[in-house]
Amino acid sequence: MARARAEVDLGAVRDNVRRLREFAPRAELMAVVKADAYGHGAVRCARAARQAGATWLGTATPQEAFALRDAGDRGRLMCWLWTPGGPWQEAVRRDIDVSASATWALTEIVAAARATGRTARVHLKADTGLGRGGCQPADWAELVAAARAAEAEGAVKVTGVWSHFACADEPGHPANAAQLAAFREAVAVAERAGLDPEVRHHANSPATLTLPESHFDLVRPGVSVYGISPSPEVGTAAGLGLRPAMTLSASLALVKRVPAGHGVSYGHTYTTAGETTLGLVPLGYGDGLPRHASGAGPVRVAGKRRTIAGRVAMDQFVVDLGGDEAEAGDRAVLFGPGDEGEPTAEDWARAAGTIAYEIVTRIGSRVPRVYANEDV
């Protein structure tokens, strides 16, 4: 076994996509594969999602979208995070749906369409209350009118109108209903102006799972494609019928006996209570483990769940094995589906005071991805 590895079960990805389609049976499904598929590997996870019925893929950056095209994906693909001077022409040439939240973006898209001699496919994004990307209601009619004029010219086709929730991971939050009302009005404004979008979409993972009135023509699950619940309020992964796809493990680099009162790791925030055995796990914050999990992160070693002893360092951390025996090379499992008593990404999120999205996404490139069940 290598120093460490993240095993990704592509069968779980396929099963999760099928399960998510059951929650939104009348809508198309976009599998969001941004940030290297939340750390799981975009190319392989995208392929698995397609195999399970995802009709769209979604990325944040243009480079993520281009990598999927380079890998051979030819299906519908949307990219939404753009800055002025972005590679619009390449996106248009490569049949990537792009997003516009302001007239400056639409102006650059039109210029790219003219330069390439092709019609750009555009999704107009409305800010329905998240306060992040998207066009404010006061400016929406202007953006819609400009898009309609560009359509009349043949430069663009408005293929989508979309938005994003702020609080869908809190079912029943009043912002959810308010955002849906704002979105319906934004769609109505677009349609009154003569636009006929192919898809209207608002639902992320939690809305896909809990808010059927938000499904419209397309849902955009992200983290749940990888078997992770978007929040405890939405439910557990198992309760939702989802299976975590990633298992992170490492080989113990060293096992040694130390006396009582021995300090462990930087700052000696942990001191051994008695003579004991320490196991060295060769993963650290340089691999994406949160340093905030120092003294709290769970790991299964030698048949038991342990807690990190002392601080997480850049490349390694220590577990106190007590009187249990282990050897260098034995497997330490940091998180996985939980089937064999190992911690889950959600356990790590609680230990670090963060969300499971961050735990899986931040696992770095020093940790090789190993794929299981790649064949259908």
C-alpha positions in Angstrom: 0.0 0.0 0.0 1.1 3.5 -0.7 1.8 6.1 2.0 -1.8 7.2 1.6 -4.6 6.9 -0.8 -8.2 8.1 -1.4 -10.2 5.2 -2.8 -13.2 6.4 -4.8 -16.1 4.0 -5.4 -17.5 4.9 -8.8 -20.3 2.4 -8.2 -21.4 4.6 -5.3 -21.4 7.7 -7.5 -23.6 6.0 -10.0 -26.0 4.7 -7.3 -26.1 8.2 -5.8 -27.0 9.8 -9.1 -29.8 7.2 -9.6 -31.1 7.9 -6.1 -31.1 11.7 -6.7 -33.0 11.2 -9.9 -35.7 9.5 -7.8 -36.1 12.6 -5.7 -36.6 14.7 -8.9 -38.1 12.3 -11.4 -39.6 14.9 -13.7 -36.4 17.1 -14.0 -33.1 16.6 -15.8 -30.1 16.2 -13.5 -26.9 18.2 -13.7 -24.0 16.5 -11.7 -21.8 19.3 -10.4 -18.2 18.2 -10.8 -16.4 21.5 -9.8 -13.3 21.4 -7.6 -12.2 18.1 -9.2 -15.6 16.6 -8.3 -15.3 17.8 -4.7 -11.9 16.1 -4.5 -13.1 12.8 -6.0 -11.7 13.2 -9.5 -13.8 15.1 -12.1 -13.2 13.1 -15.2 -14.0 9.7 -13.8 -16.9 10.9 -11.6 -18.3 12.8 -14.6 -18.3 9.6 -16.7 -19.9 7.7 -13.9 -22.6 10.3 -13.4 -23.3 10.2 -17.2 -23.6 6.5 -17.0 -26.3 6.8 -14.3 -28.4 9.3 -16.2 -27.0 12.8 -15.6 -27.8 14.7 -18.7 -25.8 17.8 -17.7 -22.5 18.4 -16.0 -21.7 21.6 -14.1 -18.3 23.3 -13.4 -17.3 26.5 -11.7 -14.2 27.6 -13.8 -13.7 27.4 -17.5 -10.6 25.4 -17.1 -12.6 22.7 -15.3 -15.0 22.6 -18.2 -12.2 22.4 -20.8 -10.6 19.5 -19.0 -13.8 17.5 -19.3 -14.0 18.3 -23.0 -10.3 17.3 -23.3 -11.2 14.0 -21.7 -13.8 13.3 -24.3 -17.1 14.4 -22.7 -19.4 15.7 -25.4 -22.7 16.2 -23.5 -24.3 19.3 -22.2 -21.9 21.1 -19.9 -22.3 24.4 -18.1 -19.6 26.7 -16.6 -20.7 29.6 -14.4 -17.8 31.4 -12.7 -16.5 34.0 -15.1 -14.4 37.2 -14.8 -13.8 39.9 -17.4 -11.5 38.8 -20.2 -12.2 35.1 -19.7 -11.8 32.5 -22.4 -15.3 33.0 -23.8 -14.3 32.2 -27.4 -12.9 28.8 -26.4 -16.0 28.0 -24.4 -18.3 28.9 -27.4 -16.2 26.9 -29.8 -16.3 23.9 -27.4 -20.1 24.0 -27.0 -20.0 24.9 -23.3 -23.1 26.7 -21.9 -21.9 29.8 -20.1 -23.5 32.1 -17.5 -24.1 35.8 -17.4 -25.0 37.7 -14.2 -24.5 41.2 -15.6 -24.5 43.1 -18.9 -20.7 43.2 -19.1 -20.6 39.4 -19.3 -23.3 39.3 -22.0 -21.3 41.9 -24.0 -18.2 39.7 -23.8 -20.2 36.6 -24.7 -21.7 38.4 -27.8 -18.2 39.5 -28.9 -17.0 35.9 -28.6 -19.9 34.6 -30.6 -19.2 37.1 -33.4 -15.5 36.2 -33.4 -16.1 32.5 -33.6 -19.1 32.7 -36.0 -21.1 30.5 -33.6 -24.2 31.0 -31.4 -23.3 31.1 -27.7 -25.5 29.2 -25.3 -26.2 31.4 -22.2 -27.8 30.9 -18.9 -28.9 34.2 -17.2 -28.5 34.1 -13.5 -30.8 36.0 -11.2 -29.8 36.9 -7.6 -33.0 35.8 -5.8 -31.5 36.4 -2.3 -28.1 34.6 -1.9 -26.3 37.9 -2.5 -23.4 36.3 -4.3 -23.5 35.8 -8.1 -26.5 36.7 -10.1 -28.2 39.8 -11.3 -30.2 42.0 -8.9 -33.9 42.4 -9.5 -33.4 46.1 -10.2 -31.1 45.3 -13.1 -32.8 42.1 -14.3 -35.0 43.6 -17.0 -32.0 45.4 -18.6 -30.0 42.1 -18.7 -33.0 40.2 -20.1 -33.6 42.9 -22.8 -30.0 42.8 -23.9 -30.1 39.0 -24.1 -33.2 39.1 -26.2 -31.5 41.6 -28.6 -28.5 39.3 -28.8 -30.8 36.4 -29.6 -32.5 38.4 -32.4 -29.0 39.0 -33.8 -28.3 35.3 -33.6 -25.3 35.8 -31.4 -26.7 33.9 -28.4 -29.4 31.5 -27.4 -30.7 31.8 -23.9 -30.8 28.2 -22.9 -31.3 28.7 -19.2 -32.5 31.0 -16.4 -31.1 30.0 -13.0 -30.3 31.0 -9.4 -29.0 29.4 -6.2 -30.3 29.0 -2.7 -28.8 30.5 0.4 -30.6 28.3 3.1 -31.9 25.2 1.4 -29.8 23.1 3.9 -32.2 24.4 6.5 -35.6 23.0 5.5 -38.4 25.4 6.4 -36.2 28.5 6.4 -38.3 31.4 5.3 -35.6 32.5 2.8 -36.3 29.4 0.7 -39.9 30.4 -0.1 -38.9 34.0 -0.7 -36.2 32.9 -3.1 -38.6 30.7 -5.0 -41.0 33.5 -5.4 -38.3 35.8 -6.6 -37.1 33.2 -9.1 -40.6 32.7 -10.5 -40.9 36.4 -11.0 -37.4 36.5 -12.7 -38.5 33.7 -15.1 -41.8 35.6 -15.8 -39.9 38.7 -16.7 -37.7 36.8 -19.1 -40.6 35.1 -20.7 -42.6 38.3 -21.1 -39.5 39.7 -22.9 -39.7 36.9 -25.4 -37.1 34.5 -24.0 -37.9 30.8 -24.0 -35.2 29.1 -21.9 -34.7 25.4 -22.3 -34.2 24.8 -18.6 -35.0 26.8 -15.5 -33.0 25.6 -12.5 -32.6 26.6 -8.9 -32.2 23.4 -6.8 -28.8 22.4 -5.3 -28.3 19.2 -3.3 -30.5 20.1 -0.3 -33.2 21.5 -2.4 -33.1 18.4 -4.7 -33.6 16.3 -1.5 -36.2 18.3 0.4 -37.8 21.0 -1.8 -39.7 19.5 -4.8 -41.3 22.7 -5.7 -37.8 24.0 -6.6 -37.0 21.3 -9.2 -38.4 23.0 -12.3 -36.7 21.6 -15.4 -33.3 20.7 -14.0 -31.7 20.0 -10.6 -28.0 20.6 -9.8 -26.8 18.3 -7.0 -23.2 18.6 -6.0 -22.0 17.1 -2.7 -24.8 14.5 -2.6 -23.5 13.0 -5.9 -20.6 11.8 -3.8 -22.8 10.4 -1.1 -22.6 13.1 1.5 -25.6 14.7 3.1 -25.6 18.5 2.7 -26.5 19.0 6.3 -27.6 17.2 9.4 -30.9 19.0 9.2 -31.6 17.5 5.8 -30.8 14.0 7.1 -28.0 11.4 7.2 -26.5 10.0 4.1 -27.8 6.5 5.0 -31.3 7.9 5.7 -31.3 9.6 2.4 -30.2 6.5 0.6 -26.8 7.9 -0.3 -23.4 6.2 0.0 -20.1 8.1 0.6 -17.8 7.4 -2.3 -14.4 8.3 -0.8 -12.4 6.3 1.7 -9.2 8.0 2.9 -6.5 5.8 4.4 -2.8 5.6 5.1 -0.1 3.1 6.1 1.4 3.6 9.6 4.9 5.0 9.1 6.1 4.1 12.6 5.0 2.4 15.7 6.9 2.9 19.0 6.7 2.6 22.7 7.1 5.7 24.8 7.1 6.3 28.5 4.5 8.2 30.6 4.7 12.0 30.4 6.0 12.0 26.9 4.9 15.1 24.9 3.4 14.4 21.4 3.7 16.7 18.4 4.2 20.5 18.3 3.5 22.4 21.5 3.1 19.2 23.5 -0.7 19.8 23.7 -0.9 16.1 24.3 1.2 14.2 26.9 1.0 10.5 27.4 -0.8 9.5 30.7 1.3 6.3 31.0 3.6 4.1 29.1 1.9 3.6 25.7 2.3 2.9 22.0 2.2 5.7 19.5 1.3 5.2 15.8 2.5 7.7 13.2 0.0 8.4 10.4 1.8 10.1 7.4 -1.0 12.6 6.5 -1.2 16.2 7.5 -2.5 19.6 6.6 -0.2 19.5 3.6 -2.5 16.8 2.3 -5.6 18.7 3.1 -6.4 17.6 6.7 -7.8 20.5 8.7 -5.3 21.6 11.4 -8.4 22.5 13.5 -8.9 18.7 13.9 -5.8 18.6 16.2 -6.7 16.6 19.3 -10.1 15.8 17.9 -9.9 14.1 14.5 -11.1 10.5 14.5 -9.2 7.6 12.8 -9.6 3.8 12.9 -6.4 1.9 13.6 -5.9 -1.6 14.9 -9.6 -2.4 15.0 -10.6 0.6 17.1 -11.6 4.2 16.6 -9.0 6.6 18.0 -8.5 10.3 18.3 -5.6 12.3 17.0 -3.1 12.9 19.8 -1.8 16.4 19.8 -1.5 18.7 16.8 -1.8 17.8 13.1 1.4 18.7 11.4 2.1 19.4 7.7 2.8 15.8 6.8 1.8 13.6 9.7 -0.1 13.2 13.0 0.0 10.7 15.9 -2.5 8.4 17.5 -2.1 6.9 20.9 -2.8 3.2 20.6 -2.7 2.5 24.3 -1.9 -1.1 25.0 -2.9 -2.3 21.5 -0.5 -3.8 19.1 0.2 -2.5 15.6 3.0 -2.5 13.1 4.4 -0.1 10.6 2.4 -0.6 7.4 -0.9 -1.3 9.1 -3.8 0.6 7.7 -5.2 3.7 9.3 -8.6 4.7 8.0 -9.5 8.4 8.4 -12.9 8.3 6.9 -15.1 6.3 4.6 -18.7 5.1 4.4 -18.7 3.9 8.0 -19.6 0.3 7.3 -16.7 -1.2 9.3 -16.7 1.3 12.2 -14.5 3.8 10.4 -15.2 7.5 10.8 -17.1 9.4 8.1 -16.4 12.8 6.5 -19.2 14.1 8.6 -17.4 12.9 11.8 -14.3 14.9 10.6 -16.4 17.9 9.9 -17.8 17.9 13.4 -14.3 17.5 14.8 -12.9 20.4 12.8 -15.9 22.7 13.2 -16.6 22.7 9.4 -18.8 21.0 6.8 -18.2 17.6 5.1 -18.0 19.4 1.7 -14.7 20.9 2.9 -13.3 17.7 4.3 -13.4 15.8 1.0 -12.7 18.7 -1.3 -9.5 19.8 0.4 -7.8 16.4 0.1 -4.8 17.4 -2.0 -2.9 16.1 -5.0 -0.2 14.3 -2.9 -2.9 11.7 -2.1 -3.4 9.5 -5.1 -7.0 8.7 -6.1 -7.6 5.0 -6.7 -10.8 4.0 -8.4 -13.1 1.0 -7.7 -16.0 -0.2 -9.8 -15.1 1.9 -12.8 -16.8 -0.5 -15.2 -20.5 -0.4 -15.4 
